Amino acid sequence: MSKNEIQDFGKNLQEIKELSQKLKEPLEEPFTTLYFDKEKNEKIKYKGGYIDNKYEGRGILYAYSGKIEYNGYFSNNEYNGFGNKYDYYDEKLEYEGFFTNGKKNGKGILYYYNSQQIYFNGIFDMDNYIEGILYDPNGNIIYEGIFTNNRPKEGKKLKLYNTHGNLYYEGDLLSGQYNGNGTLYEEDKYNYDYKKFSKFIGEFKNDKFDGFGKLYFGKYLFYEGNFSKNKFSDKGIIYYQNQKIYYDGEFENGLMKGKGIKYYTNGNIKITGTFSNDECIQGIYYNPDGIKIYEGEFKNGNPLKSKKIIIYDNDGDKIYEGEIHNGLYEGEGIEYCPILKDRIIYQGKFKNNLYELPDFDLIENKDKITIHNTKIVLLSQGDIPGKSCLFSRLLGCDFPEDTLATIGHDKGEIYYENKNKRYKLIIFDTAGRDRFLSISLKIAKPCMLALYLFDLNDSQGVSIDFIKEIKDVNNMKIYIVGNKLDLFSNFQKINKSYLEKNKNTIIEALQSNLVDKYFEISVKTGEGIDKLFHSIKYDSLKYLESINANSDKKDKENDIKKRKREKKEKCIIY
């Protein structure tokens, strides 16, 4: 095909329309008709040429809905030659032009979804735009010429739309890549490292954020500063959702590294010093009122060592009060609820950031006599993905990539030994579907603890009524466990914005003592699983200790009664 032929896009449009008009003519007899339901000959799947069990020649392919999906020519079961491709949902034209082996190839016209305005008129090479005219949703020409990477080869201040009519980039291009100044919207976010960003304004180099720029999440500015190959670099500022500064300082490879200052959401300084891998390693720590409470080395984001210190979250609420060694909670301390201000969830000894447990060793010899056992149950309202994966995690298995929906229930057992006594922790994974709810609650009846799992990323959220339903079973302990923490961006984690729709419900459940603790985890990455499981073991031991204490008390009472009875029997009455 000559260059002159390729560039005559007006002629191209006329030719395509004439060929499409011919496709409106009836199919030539004889032709084959195939059905989705072969037995009843209902719901036509295909009408047209059919040779050796393959679509051949002119034919019409239908969707199960009855709408036309394709009208044109076939070869070897693939679109080959000229044809019209339709949206199978509402039968609106998506593309008319030439195909090779099912792909757009040669002259063709691509349309905006639903509007029927021309999106691209030109030449395709196996689904890729080669040369042609690109239009905006109003029919105005954006660009005419050569394409690379399905984008105009070069241009200044271009506006690019996707076929749904959404603007996804406006700015400069060179060699089919974002180069120079531009604005990128979330429609093209799959190329970048920042989950769910809504807009980037700044400098690009070869399709990457490179130079000064601003990154937004929703309507909120999250970061402004320098980038290098999509990563925060050199100097920059991260903002809270309230648009007050979270961090102002130096970055390297996307992480806080170098001199910097972290702030509370009230605007007061939290930590100032030297950072590495997003954590302070040397600096000064302030309380929310601006009073210095520590100066020196840091580790794991905490002061390295202190006999008594208060650790605050970004909102200035206490999350820990007590001893710290090597940057970890170690020794006597108090842990506060991460979502309900000043609610103490544990007071006692810590070891390596976790509650200190008595000797509680895992054993593999299941044949030994088990003195006591505790039972916990995993519950959810509806079929929430992740429950069976959490079940596997608690049993010490890796994250299963494929799981089937639980029908009825599954059971797993873990054996422990403490003070020469053997214990068994039994975990029940129940079906989440509504029709199995009565069975799930029946399984929960003998359990001392229920884990109510919900999806942090799901609009269904947490239900007080469902919590009350669990509580009515036997007044057991309940943990609310939010899963899929890995799906959220740093912006969402810093601001805990993913909790907005469930925070008040969880707080209500905690304040009314319907629920004992709240955890956030990622079953996929394992984040938060150790802390959750440690708390389960702690509460299991406390439960067993109470049983043993009651048993010992009863034994003592029985022993006293026995001695009194024996003494009485020895008495001689005259």
C-alpha positions as CSV (number, residue, x, y, z in Angstrom):
1,M,0.0,0.0,0.0
2,S,1.5,3.4,-1.0
3,K,2.0,6.3,1.3
4,N,-0.5,8.4,-0.7
5,E,-3.2,5.7,-0.2
6,I,-2.5,5.5,3.5
7,Q,-2.9,9.3,4.0
8,D,-6.2,9.6,2.1
9,F,-8.3,9.1,5.3
10,G,-11.4,10.7,3.8
11,K,-11.4,8.1,1.0
12,N,-10.7,5.5,3.7
13,L,-13.8,6.5,5.6
14,Q,-16.0,6.4,2.4
15,E,-14.6,2.9,1.4
16,I,-15.3,1.5,4.9
17,K,-18.9,2.8,4.9
18,E,-19.6,1.3,1.5
19,L,-18.3,-2.1,2.6
20,S,-20.3,-1.9,5.8
21,Q,-23.5,-1.1,3.8
22,K,-23.0,-4.4,1.9
23,L,-23.0,-6.3,5.2
24,K,-26.6,-5.3,5.7
25,E,-27.6,-7.5,2.8
26,P,-29.0,-10.9,3.7
27,L,-26.8,-13.9,4.0
28,E,-26.6,-16.0,0.8
29,E,-28.3,-19.4,0.9
30,P,-27.4,-22.0,1.9
31,F,-25.9,-21.1,5.3
32,T,-25.6,-22.9,8.6
33,T,-27.3,-22.0,11.9
34,L,-25.8,-22.9,15.2
35,Y,-27.5,-22.6,18.6
36,F,-26.3,-22.1,22.2
37,D,-28.9,-24.7,23.3
38,K,-28.4,-27.4,20.7
39,E,-31.1,-29.7,22.0
40,K,-34.0,-27.1,21.8
41,N,-32.5,-25.1,18.9
42,E,-32.8,-22.0,21.0
43,K,-30.7,-18.9,21.2
44,I,-28.8,-18.5,17.9
45,K,-25.1,-18.5,18.3
46,Y,-24.0,-18.2,14.6
47,K,-25.4,-18.0,11.1
48,G,-23.3,-18.2,8.0
49,G,-20.6,-20.3,6.2
50,Y,-19.5,-23.3,8.1
51,I,-16.9,-25.8,6.8
52,D,-15.2,-28.6,8.7
53,N,-16.7,-27.4,12.0
54,K,-15.3,-23.9,11.5
55,Y,-16.7,-20.5,10.6
56,E,-15.8,-19.8,7.0
57,G,-16.8,-17.0,4.7
58,R,-19.6,-14.5,5.4
59,G,-21.2,-15.0,8.8
60,I,-22.9,-13.4,11.8
61,L,-21.8,-14.2,15.4
62,Y,-24.3,-13.6,18.2
63,A,-23.8,-13.1,21.9
64,Y,-25.9,-15.2,24.4
65,S,-28.0,-12.1,25.0
66,G,-29.2,-12.3,21.3
67,K,-27.3,-9.2,20.3
68,I,-25.0,-9.3,17.2
69,E,-21.3,-9.5,18.2
70,Y,-19.8,-9.6,14.8
71,N,-21.0,-9.4,11.2
72,G,-18.4,-10.0,8.5
73,Y,-16.0,-12.5,7.1
74,F,-14.4,-15.5,8.7
75,S,-11.5,-17.9,8.0
76,N,-10.5,-20.8,10.2
77,N,-12.9,-19.7,13.0
78,E,-11.3,-16.2,13.2
79,Y,-12.4,-12.8,12.0
80,N,-10.6,-12.5,8.6
81,G,-11.3,-9.9,6.0
82,F,-13.8,-7.1,6.3
83,G,-16.3,-7.0,9.3
84,N,-18.2,-5.0,11.8
85,K,-17.5,-5.6,15.6
86,Y,-20.3,-4.7,18.0
87,D,-20.7,-4.2,21.7
88,Y,-22.5,-7.5,22.6
89,Y,-24.5,-5.7,25.4
90,D,-26.3,-3.1,23.4
91,E,-25.2,-3.9,19.8
92,K,-23.6,-0.5,19.2
93,L,-20.8,-0.4,16.6
94,E,-17.3,-0.6,18.1
95,Y,-15.2,-1.1,14.9
96,E,-15.7,-1.5,11.2
97,G,-12.8,-2.5,9.0
98,F,-10.4,-5.3,8.1
99,F,-9.2,-8.1,10.4
100,T,-6.4,-10.7,10.2
101,N,-6.7,-13.7,12.6
102,G,-9.1,-11.9,14.8
103,K,-7.1,-8.7,15.1
104,K,-7.7,-5.3,13.5
105,N,-5.4,-5.1,10.6
106,G,-5.4,-2.7,7.7
107,K,-8.0,0.0,7.1
108,G,-10.5,0.5,9.8
109,I,-12.6,2.9,12.0
110,L,-12.8,2.6,15.8
111,Y,-15.6,4.3,17.6
112,Y,-16.2,5.8,21.1
113,Y,-18.3,3.4,23.2
114,N,-22.0,4.4,23.3
115,S,-21.6,7.8,21.5
116,Q,-20.9,6.4,18.0
117,Q,-18.5,9.2,17.4
118,I,-15.3,8.2,15.5
119,Y,-12.4,7.6,17.8
120,F,-9.7,6.7,15.2
121,N,-9.8,6.5,11.4
122,G,-6.8,5.0,9.8
123,I,-4.5,2.0,9.4
124,F,-4.1,-0.8,12.0
125,D,-1.3,-3.3,12.4
126,M,-2.5,-6.3,14.5
127,D,-4.6,-4.1,16.8
128,N,-2.1,-1.2,16.9
129,Y,-2.7,2.2,15.4
130,I,-0.1,2.9,12.7
131,E,-1.3,6.1,10.9
132,G,-4.5,8.0,10.9
133,I,-6.7,10.6,12.5
134,L,-7.5,10.7,16.3
135,Y,-10.7,12.5,17.3
136,D,-12.0,13.9,20.6
137,P,-15.5,12.9,21.9
138,N,-17.0,15.9,20.1
139,G,-15.6,14.9,16.7
140,N,-12.8,17.4,16.6
141,I,-9.4,16.3,15.3
142,I,-6.8,15.9,18.0
143,Y,-4.0,14.6,15.8
144,E,-3.3,13.4,12.3
145,G,-0.2,11.5,11.3
146,I,2.0,8.6,12.5
147,F,1.4,6.7,15.7
148,T,3.8,4.8,18.0
149,N,2.7,2.7,21.0
150,N,-0.9,3.4,20.0
151,R,-0.3,7.1,20.7
152,P,0.5,10.1,18.4
153,K,4.2,9.9,17.6
154,E,4.8,13.5,18.8
155,G,3.0,16.6,19.7
156,K,2.7,19.5,22.2
157,K,-0.2,20.0,24.6
158,L,-2.2,17.1,23.1
159,K,-5.4,15.8,24.8
160,L,-5.7,12.0,24.7
161,Y,-9.0,10.2,25.5
162,N,-9.8,6.5,25.9
163,T,-12.6,4.9,23.9
164,H,-15.0,5.6,26.8
165,G,-14.5,9.3,26.3
166,N,-12.4,9.9,29.4
167,L,-9.5,12.2,29.2
168,Y,-6.4,10.3,30.4
169,Y,-3.5,12.6,29.4
170,E,-2.9,16.1,28.3
171,G,0.6,17.3,27.5
172,D,3.6,16.7,25.4
173,L,4.6,13.5,23.6
174,L,7.8,12.3,21.8
175,S,8.3,9.0,20.1
176,G,4.9,7.9,21.3
177,Q,5.8,8.4,25.0
178,Y,5.0,11.0,27.6
179,N,7.9,13.4,27.5
180,G,8.0,17.0,28.8
181,N,5.2,18.6,30.8
182,G,1.8,16.9,31.2
183,T,-1.1,15.8,33.3
184,L,-1.8,12.1,33.6
185,Y,-5.2,10.9,35.0
186,E,-6.0,7.5,36.7
187,E,-7.2,6.0,33.4
188,D,-3.6,5.1,32.7
189,K,-2.5,4.2,36.2
190,Y,-1.7,0.6,35.5
191,N,1.8,1.7,34.3
192,Y,2.7,3.3,37.6
193,D,3.7,2.3,41.1
194,Y,1.2,4.4,43.1
195,K,-2.1,2.6,43.6
196,K,-5.3,4.5,42.9
197,F,-3.8,7.9,42.2
198,S,-6.2,10.3,40.5
199,K,-3.9,12.7,38.8
200,F,-0.2,13.5,38.3
201,I,0.9,17.0,37.1
202,G,4.5,17.5,36.2
203,E,7.4,16.5,34.2
204,F,7.7,13.2,32.3
205,K,10.6,11.3,30.7
206,N,10.0,8.2,28.5
207,D,6.5,7.6,30.1
208,K,7.8,8.0,33.7
209,F,7.4,10.7,36.3
210,D,10.8,12.4,36.1
211,G,11.5,15.9,37.5
212,F,9.2,18.1,39.6
213,G,5.6,17.0,40.0
214,K,2.4,16.8,42.1
215,L,0.6,13.5,42.8
216,Y,-3.1,13.5,43.8
217,F,-5.4,10.9,45.4
218,G,-9.0,11.9,44.7
219,K,-9.1,15.7,45.2
220,Y,-6.3,15.7,47.7
221,L,-2.7,16.6,47.0
222,F,-0.5,13.7,48.4
223,Y,3.0,14.6,47.3
224,E,4.8,17.4,45.6
225,G,8.5,17.4,44.9
226,N,11.0,15.6,42.8
227,F,10.6,12.3,41.0
228,S,13.1,9.9,39.4
229,K,11.7,7.1,37.3
230,N,8.3,7.2,39.0
231,K,9.8,7.3,42.5
232,F,9.9,10.1,45.1
233,S,13.5,11.5,44.9
234,D,15.6,14.3,46.4
235,K,13.4,16.9,48.2
236,G,9.7,16.5,48.6
237,I,6.6,16.9,50.8
238,I,3.9,14.3,51.7
239,Y,0.5,15.6,52.8
240,Y,-2.3,14.3,55.0
241,Q,-5.8,14.3,53.7
242,N,-6.5,17.5,55.7
243,Q,-3.7,18.9,53.5
244,K,-1.3,19.5,56.5
245,I,2.2,18.2,56.1
246,Y,2.9,14.6,57.0
247,Y,6.6,14.6,56.0
248,D,8.9,17.3,54.6
249,G,12.4,16.2,53.7
250,E,14.6,14.0,51.5
251,F,13.8,10.9,49.6
252,E,15.7,8.2,47.7
253,N,14.2,5.5,45.5
254,G,10.7,6.4,46.7
255,L,11.5,6.1,50.4
256,M,12.2,8.7,53.1
257,K,16.0,8.9,53.4
258,G,18.1,11.7,54.7
259,K,17.1,14.8,56.7
260,G,13.4,15.2,57.3
261,I,10.5,16.1,59.6
262,K,7.4,14.2,60.4
263,Y,4.3,15.9,61.7
264,Y,1.1,15.1,63.5
265,T,-2.3,15.8,61.8
266,N,-2.6,18.8,64.1
267,G,0.4,20.4,62.4
268,N,2.9,19.9,65.3
269,I,6.2,18.3,64.8
270,K,6.3,14.6,65.7
271,I,9.9,13.6,64.8
272,T,12.8,15.5,63.3
273,G,16.0,13.9,62.3
274,T,17.7,11.5,59.9
275,F,15.5,8.9,58.1
276,S,16.2,5.7,56.3
277,N,13.7,3.3,54.6
278,D,10.8,5.5,55.7
279,E,11.8,5.4,59.4
280,C,13.7,7.7,61.6
281,I,17.1,6.4,62.8
282,Q,18.4,9.4,64.7
283,G,16.4,12.3,65.9
284,I,14.1,14.0,68.4
285,Y,10.6,12.8,69.3
286,Y,7.8,15.1,70.4
287,N,4.4,14.6,72.0
288,P,1.3,16.0,70.2
289,D,1.6,19.2,72.3
290,G,5.1,19.9,71.0
291,I,7.1,18.8,74.1
292,K,10.3,16.9,73.5
293,I,10.1,13.5,75.1
294,Y,13.1,11.7,73.6
295,E,16.4,12.4,71.7
296,G,18.7,9.8,70.3
297,E,18.7,6.7,68.2
298,F,15.6,5.1,66.7
299,K,14.8,1.6,65.5
300,N,11.7,0.1,63.9
301,G,10.2,3.6,63.9
302,N,10.4,3.9,67.7
303,P,13.0,5.3,70.2
304,L,15.8,2.8,70.6
305,K,15.5,2.4,74.4
306,S,13.5,4.0,77.2
307,K,12.3,2.9,80.6
308,K,9.0,4.7,80.1
309,I,7.7,6.4,77.1
310,I,4.4,7.1,75.3
311,I,4.1,6.2,71.6
312,Y,1.5,8.2,69.6
313,D,-0.2,7.6,66.3
314,N,-0.4,10.4,63.7
315,D,-3.5,11.8,65.2
316,G,-1.8,12.2,68.6
317,D,-3.6,9.3,70.3
318,K,-1.7,6.9,72.5
319,I,-1.0,3.5,71.1
320,Y,1.6,2.3,73.7
321,E,2.9,3.4,77.1
322,G,5.8,1.6,78.8
323,E,9.3,0.2,78.3
324,I,11.1,0.0,74.9
325,H,14.3,-1.9,74.1
326,N,15.9,-2.1,70.7
327,G,12.9,-0.2,69.3
328,L,10.4,-2.9,70.4
329,Y,7.9,-3.0,73.2
330,E,9.8,-4.9,75.9
331,G,9.0,-5.2,79.6
332,E,6.0,-3.6,81.4
333,G,3.6,-1.7,79.2
334,I,0.1,-0.8,78.1
335,E,-1.3,-1.2,74.6
336,Y,-4.2,0.9,73.4
337,C,-6.8,0.2,70.8
338,P,-5.8,1.6,67.4
339,I,-9.2,2.9,66.7
340,L,-10.8,3.8,70.0
341,K,-9.0,6.5,71.9
342,D,-7.7,5.6,75.4
343,R,-9.2,2.1,75.3
344,I,-6.7,-0.3,76.9
345,I,-6.5,-3.7,75.2
346,Y,-3.6,-5.1,77.2
347,Q,-1.6,-4.2,80.3
348,G,1.3,-6.4,81.3
349,K,4.6,-7.7,80.1
350,F,5.7,-7.4,76.4
351,K,8.4,-9.3,74.5
352,N,9.4,-8.4,70.9
353,N,6.4,-6.1,70.5
354,L,3.9,-8.9,71.5
355,Y,2.3,-9.9,74.8
356,E,4.6,-12.1,76.8
357,L,3.1,-15.5,77.1
358,P,3.9,-18.3,79.6
359,D,5.8,-21.3,78.2
360,F,3.5,-22.3,75.4
361,D,5.3,-24.6,73.0
362,L,4.0,-26.1,69.8
363,I,4.1,-29.9,69.7
364,E,3.7,-32.3,66.9
365,N,2.9,-35.5,68.8
366,K,-0.8,-35.5,68.5
367,D,-1.1,-38.9,70.2
368,K,-0.3,-37.5,73.6
369,I,-3.2,-37.0,75.9
370,T,-4.8,-33.6,75.6
371,I,-6.0,-32.1,78.9
372,H,-7.9,-29.1,77.7
373,N,-8.9,-27.6,74.4
374,T,-10.2,-24.3,73.2
375,K,-12.2,-23.6,70.1
376,I,-12.3,-20.5,67.8
377,V,-14.5,-19.9,64.8
378,L,-14.1,-17.8,61.7
379,L,-17.3,-16.0,60.6
380,S,-18.3,-13.5,58.0
381,Q,-21.5,-11.8,56.9
382,G,-21.9,-13.2,53.4
383,D,-19.3,-14.8,51.2
384,I,-16.3,-12.7,52.0
385,P,-13.1,-13.8,50.2
386,G,-10.1,-14.5,52.4
387,K,-11.7,-16.4,55.3
388,S,-10.4,-19.8,54.1
389,C,-7.0,-18.2,53.4
390,L,-6.9,-16.9,57.0
391,F,-7.8,-20.4,58.2
392,S,-4.7,-21.7,56.3
393,R,-2.5,-19.0,57.6
394,L,-3.5,-19.7,61.3
395,L,-2.7,-23.3,60.7
396,G,0.8,-22.3,59.6
397,C,0.3,-22.9,55.9
398,D,1.4,-20.5,53.1
399,F,-1.2,-18.3,51.4
400,P,-3.2,-20.5,49.0
401,E,-3.5,-18.9,45.6
402,D,-6.7,-20.9,44.8
403,T,-9.5,-21.8,47.2
404,L,-13.0,-23.1,46.8
405,A,-16.0,-21.7,48.7
406,T,-16.4,-23.4,52.1
407,I,-19.5,-25.6,52.2
408,G,-20.6,-26.4,55.8
409,H,-17.3,-26.0,57.7
410,D,-13.7,-27.1,57.8
411,K,-11.7,-27.9,61.0
412,G,-8.1,-27.6,61.9
413,E,-6.2,-28.4,65.1
414,I,-3.0,-27.0,66.7
415,Y,-1.4,-28.7,69.7
416,Y,0.5,-26.9,72.5
417,E,2.2,-27.7,75.7
418,N,2.3,-25.5,78.8
419,K,3.6,-26.4,82.3
420,N,3.6,-30.2,81.4
421,K,-0.1,-29.9,80.3
422,R,-1.2,-30.4,76.7
423,Y,-3.7,-28.2,75.0
424,K,-5.5,-28.3,71.7
425,L,-6.6,-25.2,69.7
426,I,-9.4,-26.1,67.4
427,I,-10.2,-23.7,64.5
428,F,-13.4,-23.8,62.6
429,D,-13.7,-22.2,59.1
430,T,-17.4,-21.7,58.3
431,A,-19.3,-21.1,55.1
432,G,-20.1,-17.4,54.6
433,R,-23.1,-17.8,52.4
434,D,-26.4,-16.7,53.9
435,R,-28.0,-20.1,53.5
436,F,-25.3,-21.6,55.8
437,L,-25.6,-19.0,58.5
438,S,-27.7,-21.1,60.9
439,I,-25.1,-23.9,60.6
440,S,-22.2,-21.5,61.1
441,L,-23.8,-20.1,64.3
442,K,-24.4,-23.6,65.6
443,I,-20.7,-24.5,65.1
444,A,-19.8,-21.3,67.0
445,K,-21.8,-22.3,70.1
446,P,-19.0,-24.1,71.9
447,C,-16.3,-21.6,70.9
448,M,-14.6,-19.2,73.2
449,L,-13.7,-16.7,70.4
450,A,-15.1,-15.7,67.1
451,L,-13.1,-13.9,64.4
452,Y,-15.5,-11.7,62.4
453,L,-13.7,-11.1,59.1
454,F,-14.7,-8.3,56.8
455,D,-13.2,-6.9,53.6
456,L,-11.7,-3.5,54.1
457,N,-12.2,-2.8,50.4
458,D,-15.8,-3.8,50.3
459,S,-18.8,-1.5,50.7
460,Q,-20.7,-4.1,52.7
461,G,-18.5,-3.4,55.7
462,V,-19.3,-4.3,59.4
463,S,-22.8,-5.0,60.8
464,I,-23.7,-4.4,64.4
465,D,-26.7,-6.6,64.0
466,F,-24.5,-9.5,62.9
467,I,-22.1,-8.9,65.8
468,K,-25.1,-9.1,68.2
469,E,-26.2,-12.3,66.5
470,I,-22.8,-13.8,67.2
471,K,-22.8,-12.5,70.8
472,D,-26.2,-14.1,71.4
473,V,-24.8,-17.5,70.7
474,N,-22.8,-17.9,73.9
475,N,-21.5,-14.4,74.9
476,M,-18.0,-15.4,73.5
477,K,-15.2,-13.0,72.8
478,I,-15.2,-11.4,69.4
479,Y,-12.4,-9.9,67.3
480,I,-13.3,-7.7,64.3
481,V,-10.7,-8.5,61.6
482,G,-10.4,-6.2,58.6
483,N,-8.6,-8.0,55.6
484,K,-7.0,-6.9,52.4
485,L,-4.8,-4.2,53.9
486,D,-2.4,-4.8,51.0
487,L,-4.8,-3.2,48.5
488,F,-4.4,0.3,49.8
489,S,-2.0,3.0,48.8
490,N,0.3,4.8,51.3
491,F,-2.0,7.8,51.1
492,Q,-4.9,5.6,52.3
493,K,-2.8,4.0,55.0
494,I,-1.4,7.2,56.4
495,N,-4.9,8.7,56.6
496,K,-6.7,5.4,57.3
497,S,-9.2,6.7,54.8
498,Y,-10.2,3.1,53.9
499,L,-11.9,3.0,57.4
500,E,-14.2,6.0,56.8
501,K,-17.3,3.8,56.2
502,N,-16.7,1.4,59.0
503,K,-15.0,3.4,61.8
504,N,-18.1,4.5,63.6
505,T,-19.6,1.0,63.6
506,I,-16.4,-0.6,65.0
507,I,-16.1,2.1,67.7
508,E,-19.8,1.5,68.6
509,A,-19.1,-2.2,68.9
510,L,-16.0,-1.7,71.1
511,Q,-17.7,1.0,73.3
512,S,-20.7,-1.3,74.0
513,N,-18.4,-4.2,74.7
514,L,-19.9,-6.3,72.0
515,V,-16.4,-6.7,70.6
516,D,-13.1,-7.2,72.4
517,K,-10.4,-6.2,69.9
518,Y,-9.9,-4.9,66.3
519,F,-7.2,-6.0,63.9
520,E,-6.2,-5.1,60.4
521,I,-4.4,-7.7,58.3
522,S,-3.5,-8.9,54.9
523,V,-3.9,-12.6,54.5
524,K,-2.1,-12.4,51.1
525,T,1.1,-10.7,52.4
526,G,0.9,-11.9,56.0
527,E,0.9,-8.4,57.4
528,G,-0.7,-8.4,60.9
529,I,-1.2,-12.2,61.1
530,D,1.5,-12.8,63.8
531,K,-0.1,-10.2,66.1
532,L,-3.6,-11.6,65.5
533,F,-2.5,-15.2,66.2
534,H,-0.5,-14.1,69.3
535,S,-3.6,-12.4,70.7
536,I,-5.6,-15.6,70.0
537,K,-3.0,-17.7,71.9
538,Y,-3.0,-15.2,74.8
539,D,-6.7,-15.2,75.2
540,S,-6.8,-19.0,74.8
541,L,-4.4,-19.4,77.7
542,K,-6.3,-16.9,79.8
543,Y,-9.5,-18.9,79.1
544,L,-7.7,-22.1,80.0
545,E,-6.3,-20.6,83.2
546,S,-9.7,-19.6,84.3
547,I,-11.0,-23.1,83.7
548,N,-8.0,-24.6,85.6
549,A,-8.5,-22.1,88.4
550,N,-12.2,-23.0,88.7
551,S,-11.3,-26.7,88.5
552,D,-8.6,-26.3,91.3
553,K,-11.1,-24.3,93.4
554,K,-13.7,-27.0,92.9
555,D,-11.1,-29.7,93.8
556,K,-10.2,-27.9,97.0
557,E,-13.9,-27.5,97.9
558,N,-14.5,-31.2,97.3
559,D,-11.4,-32.1,99.3
560,I,-12.5,-30.0,102.3
561,K,-16.0,-31.6,102.1
562,K,-14.4,-35.1,101.9
563,R,-12.2,-34.4,105.0
564,K,-15.2,-33.0,107.0
565,R,-17.2,-36.1,106.0
566,E,-14.4,-38.4,107.0
567,K,-13.9,-36.6,110.3
568,K,-17.6,-36.7,111.0
569,E,-17.7,-40.5,110.4
570,K,-14.9,-41.0,112.9
571,C,-16.9,-39.2,115.7
572,I,-18.6,-41.5,118.2
573,I,-21.8,-40.2,119.5
574,Y,-22.8,-41.4,123.0
